[in-house]
Amino acid sequence: MKFKSGEALKPVKNRIWELDFLRGVCVLLMIFDHFMFDISGVFGKAWAQAQGTEFFIGLYKRAVIYDTSPLRLVTRDIVVWVFALLCGISCSFSRSNLKRGIEVAVFALIITAVTTAMDMPIKFGILHMFAVAILLWVAINFIARKDAWRTAVICLAVGIMIIIINEFCKVRYSIDEQAFSDNNDWYFIADWMLGNSDEFYSADYYPIFPSVGYMLIGAGVAPLLYGKKRSLMPWLGEYNWHAPFDFWGRIAIWVYVLHQVVIAVILAALSWLFITPGDFVII
């Protein structure tokens, strides 16, 4: 697909290539990160005890190094921020953000149900956060009477406020990573769902503060960047070189829902066949 300079993009049929490209890159980095994490935290110990599997032992050692490296921590934060910004920008292109928000919420609840049954509950992961963020955009858009610029200004103001509050709480409570995760007064999810933050646990956790803030900032700048619904860099998107990444970007939600299952099945099959014969490790 080529984009000519100044050519308006039509909904559904034509898409803005750089948004799909960035989303696709983030998806592939997420898959790699979870692949290495599963080796390091789930399969690796059994692999290390197996005989004659030097390649897989070496892979396990590399996964442990990666999992504890500063590179992973920095890259993971950047990927989440970019995901959130893209989610916000995409609100300007969706035909129905209410439907989109409900669909993401349903996927999030399915993940909660499945992971709870597996004793690794994800109670407020990234999809839960995106669902809240999208539905919050719907509410803001309604308050702004569906005016694109009013909606953008409110989203930008609320998004910046959320991040500022989060930074204030990090200083106030001396919390290093997620500002609302270690203090009873601010652990909003625990008080709401369980009534006792000491009992709250989520295997994947992206709290409203600050995560939703980045999404709302993306929604706030969308009319400035993509008010005409055109690619900002049509010349760079020529010759379709980005197509392999675009594909993953277009199916991002399905990848997020299914990729951990696929990774686990592949690694379990490798273990059963070549590393720990007859043992899937995770079963």
N, C-alpha and C positions, 0 to 999 in steps of 0.2 A: 504494500500500500504506500503510495507516494503522496506527499502533501505539498501543494504548490503555495508559494507565498501569497498570503491574503485570501486564500480559499477557506470559506467558512466550513466547519465540520457539521455534518448532519448527525442527529442523535441516532444511537444504536448502530447504524451501518458504518459510520466513520467515527473513529475515536482519536483522541489526542495522544500521539505516540509516546511522548515523554512521561506521561502519567502511568500508562501501562508498563513502560520500560522500568521506571523506578520501582513500581510495585512488584514487578517480576524479579528484579534484583534482590529486593528485600525478602521475597518469598524463598528464593534459592538460598540466601544466606541463613534464613530461619531453618530450612531443611537441613543444611550442613551443621548448624549449631545443635539441633536436636539429635542428629545422627551421632555426633561426637559425644553429646551428653549421655545418650543411651548406652554407648559403648563404655564410657567412663563409669557411669553410675549403676548400670543394670547388668551388662553382660561381661564386662572386663575382668572382674574378680574370678569368675569361673574360667574364662579364657586363660588367665595367667597361671592357673593351676594345671592346665592341660599340658600334655607332652607332645613334642613335635609340631608345635604350632607357632613357630618363631614369628612369622609374619603377623599373625593376629595378636600375639603378645606385644609386638612392636607397635601395632595400631592402637592397642589399649594404652600403652605408655604415652603415645602422642596425644591421645584423647584426654588423658589426665592432665598433661601439660597445658593443652589448649583450654580445658575446662576451668583451670585456675589462673589463666593468664590475664593480665590487664587488657590485652587486645580484645579478648572476648567480652569483657565487661563494657569497654568503650563501644565496640561495634554493636553490641546488643542494644545499648541505649540509643545509639544513632538510628538503628533500624526501627525501633519502636517509635521514635520521634517522627521519622519519615513516614512510616505507616499511618500515624495519627494525622499528620499534616495532609497526606493524600486522601485520607478518609474525609477530612473536613472539606477539602477542595471538591471532592466528588459529590458532595451535597448539592453543588450548583448544577450538576449534570443529571442527577437522578430524576426520573419522572415522578416517583413517589417515595420520599424519604420515610414516610410513615410505614409503608409496606416494607421498605428496605430495613428499617430499624426493627420491625417486628420479626422479620425473617432472621436477622442476626441474633435477636434475643432467643428465638426458638432453637437455633443451632447451639447457642450458649447453654441453654437449659438441658439440651440433649447431652452435651459434653459433661455438664455437672452430674447428670444421672449416671452416665457410663463410668466416669472416673470415681464417683462415690461407690458404685458397685465393686470397683476394682480396689477400693481402699486407698485411693490417691485422689481425693476430691479436689476438683477445681471449682471453687465457689464464686470467684470473681476474677476470671482470667481476662485475656485481651479481648475476646469476643463479647464478654459481659460489658467491658468498658466501652467498646465501640457501640454496642446497642444503646447504652445509657447516653452516650455522646450524640448519636444520631437522633434519638428521640428528644433529647434536649434541644437540638437544632430545630426540630419540628415545632416544639413549644415556642422557641424564640421567634421563628418565622411566623407563627400564628399571632403572637403578641405584636410583631412588627407589621401585621396586616399584609403579609406576603410581599412586602416591598424588599427587593433584593439588597439595596444599599442600607436600608435600616437594619435588616437582618444581619448584614455583614458587620456593621458598626457595633451592634449589641454583642455579637459573637466574639469580635475582637476584644471588646472591653471585658467581657466575662472571662474569656480565655486568659488574658493577661492577669486579671484579678486572681484567678485560681492558681496560677504559677507563683504570683507574689505571695499569696497566703501560704502556699506550700514552702517557699523559701523561708518565710518568717517562722513557720513551725519547725523547720529543720534547725534553725538557730535557737529557737526557744526551747526545744526539747532535746537538742544535741543528738539528733537522729541522723545517721550517716546516709542511709539509702532511701527508704520510702518514709516520708515525713509522718504519715499517720499510722504506721504499722506497729509501733511499740508502746503507744501511750493510750491508756483507757479513755482519756477525755476526747481524743481525736480519732479513734479507730472506728470510723463511721459504720463500716460494714458489720462489725461484730455487734455493736450495740443494737443495730437494726434487726439483724437476723437471729442472734443467739442470746443477747443480753449479757454476755460475759466475754470480753475480748481475750481473756486468757485461754479460752477454749477454741478460738477461731483459728482455722488453718486452711489455706488454699495452696495447692501444689503449684499453681500458676496465679500470680496476683499482680494486677495493675489497677491501683486505686484511682478514684476520681481525681484526687489531688496527687500529682499534677497532670496525669495522663490525658484527661478530658480537655485540659487547657490547651494542649498542643493541637488537638482536633479542632477546637473552636477557633484557634488562630488561623488554621488552614482554611476554615469556612469564612473567616473574616477577610482574608486576602484574596480569595477566589475571584470576586468580581473585578478586582484590580488586575489580576493576572490573566483571567480567562473570561472577561466580560463579553467578548465577541465569540467565545467558544471556538477559538482557533489555536493551533499549535504556536508556541512562542518561538520554536526553532524548526520551522518546516524544512529549511535547507539541510539541517543536520540529520533529519529523519529520512532523507532520500535513500533509495536503493534497498530499503527494507532490511537493513543489517540488524535491526533491533527486534525483528519478529520472534526469535526464540524466547527472548525475555518477555515480550508483550504477551505471549501465550500464557505464561505462568501468572502474569499480572491480571489477566482477565478472569482466571479461575482461582484467584487467591483464596476466597472463602472456602471453596471445596478442598483446596490443598491444606488449609489450616485444620479443617475438621478431620481429614482422613490421613494426613501424612504420618502422624505418629503411629497409627495402626500399621500402615504399610512398612515403615521402618522396623517396627517391632517384629513383624512377620518375617521380613527378609533376614534380620539378624538372628531370630530364633531358628529359622531354617538353616542358616549357615552353621549355627552351633550344633544343631541336631545331626547334620550331615557330615561336617568336617572337623569340628573342634571338640565337642562333648557328645559323641555319638549316642543317640537315643535320648538325649536330654535337651529340651528346648530352653532351658535355663529359667525362663520367666514363668513356666508352668510347673 
